[in-house]
Amino acid sequence: MAGLAWVAGLASLAPAVALAASVEVRVSDDSDRPLPGAVVFLESREAREAVRPMAQVDVAQVERQFQPQVNVVTVGTAVSFPNRDTVRHHVYSFSATKKFEIKLYVGTPAAPVVFDRTGIAVLGCNIHDTMVAWMVVVDTPWFGRAGADGRVLLPQVPAGSYRLRTWHASLVAGAPAADQPLRVEGATSQASVKLVGARP
């Protein structure tokens, strides 16, 4: 489906189920403008039981910026922070979701950082104040990021009741993901989310 952001590998994370649906979510700001890059995820007891840590996740430093800037990982995922610049970086997070420091280094640190608690962690560099990134740690295998049109498609979601959570990097620091109920049934379920205070 054109304009939709597909999430690679989600189908392999989801359990085999007899009834599953595609969930299409449109995310906009309070002026109804699309919010590209918005993070969408579905929470439920079944989602918590189905989730597994992801493999081989890197958040690199390139040209004194984090790449990618917004990252979504499942709880328990180990993340490496390779420095691909010619200058040293000092990567840290003081967020309640994950507190850590990787002091001045080049190359790839020997030990990755395990994100073992759900929530949103803000990353920075103690040397370069303009560097910022976000880790969105979720307890579900059903998640994705919106494309340029503000839409995201989550494939192979088992039928049932969920909490639809939505977050965008432009929200005020510390803002939690928005929360609303969603019932998934039939071949396709649709939802719209308006994130007040966010901007494209």
Order of alpha helices (4+ residues) and beta strands (2+ residues): alpha-beta-beta-alpha-beta-beta-beta-beta-beta-beta-beta-beta-beta-beta-beta-beta-beta-beta-beta
